């Protein structure tokens, strides 16, 4: 059996307005009163586990993946699996664990040049969505959601568990429409530091990851 047969392909598909989100650099767009344009989406997926009968059988080593809608190649990767084993579910964290957060800036997908690191005492941004809407009473009508924080009751890391339908590949959609519908673009268009609001909106973010039908 080829080594490729012992790997699972995992692909994430951020969806917006019924299609895969495409980041458009065009800034001179005439917006209608109800338009919402999303021009940035990034998030960390980490601590990936494969589960069978409530037992964790696979734990990915150095498990940190930065998904970036502007860099299509970041939205899929392979995971080594055990030969001949079928799995019930996949479990992963949105964000990075507290130990990594307090370890300071690191390399690879955790490199601060990726634009997902605040400072040494606040750690990493776990989930980032930015865009434009006329209903936002902000500079250039921008909304900015930078969600993170690892301390106390407002730790923003979120666990997601999804069923596995195929041992060779799985596609996970990220419903950006649902996220935009649930946040408050009028009264809370900007969240850019750890705390109560970041935790609240991180909970919303955890609900938009779904198995593709």
Buried (B, 14 or more C-beta within 10 A) or exposed (E): EEEEEBBBBBEBBBBBEEEEBEBEEEEEEEEEEEBBBBBBBBBBBBBBBBBBEEEEBBEBEEBBBBBBBBEEEBBBBEBEBEEEEEBBBBBBBBBBBBEBBEEEBBEEBBEBEBEBBBEEEBBBBBBBBBBBBEBBEBEEBBBBBBBBBBBEEBBBBBEBEBEBEEBEBBBBBBBBBBBBEEBEBEEEBBBBBBEEBBBBBBEBBBEBBBBEE
